[in-house]
Amino acid sequence: MPKPELFAQHEEYFSTAYHELTHATGHETRLNRRPSSEVLHLGDRKYSQEELVAEMGAAFLCGQAGIKQATIENSAACIQGWLSVLKGSPKLVVHAAAQAQRAADYILDRRFDE
């Protein structure tokens, strides 16, 4: 992560941090969205889906932190870009949203399975 002072607004720093934290939950020792040895390539379907999960997770976490208004336009633009790669697969969007919610819950230490 770049230093916070390199961002134009504090909200942008947190949005980026939440995006990266959401990615980190995908590790096989956490929520296991992908093996750590799997290499994702820009523009492929798996990469696009993981980016969609991370961006949705960041948006959920920004909402929890009360900073959703400052980051919603950037998040919407990113999500729209990843959706274009996943076009024709509406179930993937629902699946990504569910994974993003699980990631946000994991980050917030919400345990619903106990």
C-alpha positions in Angstrom: 0.0 0.0 0.0 1.2 3.5 -0.8 1.5 5.9 2.2 -1.8 7.6 3.1 -0.4 11.0 2.3 0.0 10.0 -1.3 -3.8 9.8 -1.7 -5.9 13.0 -2.5 -8.4 12.0 0.2 -8.3 9.8 3.3 -11.3 8.0 2.0 -9.5 6.9 -1.2 -6.7 5.4 1.0 -9.2 3.4 3.0 -11.1 2.3 -0.1 -7.8 1.0 -1.6 -6.8 -0.7 1.7 -10.2 -2.4 1.9 -9.9 -3.5 -1.7 -6.5 -5.1 -0.9 -7.7 -6.6 2.4 -10.6 -8.2 0.4 -8.1 -9.8 -1.9 -6.1 -11.1 1.1 -9.2 -13.0 2.3 -9.1 -15.1 -0.8 -6.0 -17.0 0.4 -6.4 -20.7 1.0 -5.9 -20.3 4.8 -8.7 -17.7 5.0 -11.8 -18.0 2.7 -10.0 -20.0 0.0 -11.3 -18.3 -3.1 -8.2 -19.5 -5.0 -5.0 -21.4 -4.4 -2.0 -19.1 -3.5 -0.1 -20.7 -6.4 -2.7 -19.7 -9.0 -1.5 -16.8 -11.2 -4.3 -14.5 -12.4 -3.8 -12.6 -15.6 -5.2 -9.1 -16.3 -8.4 -9.4 -18.3 -9.1 -13.1 -17.9 -12.3 -14.3 -16.3 -10.9 -15.4 -12.9 -8.9 -12.2 -12.6 -12.0 -10.1 -13.4 -14.1 -12.0 -11.0 -11.6 -11.6 -8.2 -11.3 -7.9 -8.9 -15.1 -7.6 -8.8 -15.1 -9.4 -5.4 -12.4 -7.0 -4.1 -14.2 -3.9 -5.4 -17.5 -5.0 -4.0 -15.9 -5.9 -0.7 -14.2 -2.5 -0.5 -17.6 -0.8 -1.2 -19.2 -2.9 1.6 -16.4 -2.0 4.0 -16.5 1.7 3.0 -20.3 1.7 3.8 -19.6 0.2 7.2 -17.0 2.9 7.9 -19.4 5.6 6.8 -17.3 6.7 3.8 -19.4 5.3 0.9 -20.3 8.7 -0.6 -16.6 9.7 -1.1 -15.7 6.5 -3.0 -18.9 5.3 -4.7 -18.1 6.9 -8.1 -14.7 5.3 -8.3 -16.0 1.9 -7.1 -18.9 2.0 -9.6 -16.5 2.7 -12.5 -14.2 -0.2 -11.5 -17.1 -2.6 -11.0 -18.5 -1.6 -14.5 -15.2 -2.4 -16.0 -15.0 -5.8 -14.5 -18.6 -6.6 -15.3 -17.9 -6.0 -19.0 -15.4 -8.9 -19.0 -18.0 -11.1 -17.2 -20.8 -10.1 -19.5 -23.3 -12.9 -20.2 -22.8 -14.5 -16.8 -25.3 -12.8 -14.4 -24.8 -15.6 -11.8 -21.2 -14.6 -11.5 -22.2 -11.2 -10.3 -24.4 -12.6 -7.6 -21.7 -15.1 -6.7 -19.1 -12.2 -6.5 -21.4 -10.2 -4.3 -21.8 -13.2 -1.9 -18.0 -13.7 -1.8 -17.5 -10.0 -1.2 -20.0 -10.1 1.7 -18.2 -13.1 3.2 -14.9 -11.3 2.8 -16.2 -8.1 4.5 -17.7 -10.3 7.3 -14.3 -12.0 7.7 -12.5 -8.7 7.9 -15.0 -7.4 10.4 -14.7 -10.6 12.4 -18.4 -11.5 12.0 -18.9 -15.2 12.5 -22.2 -16.5 11.4 -21.3 -20.2 11.3 -20.6 -20.6 15.1 
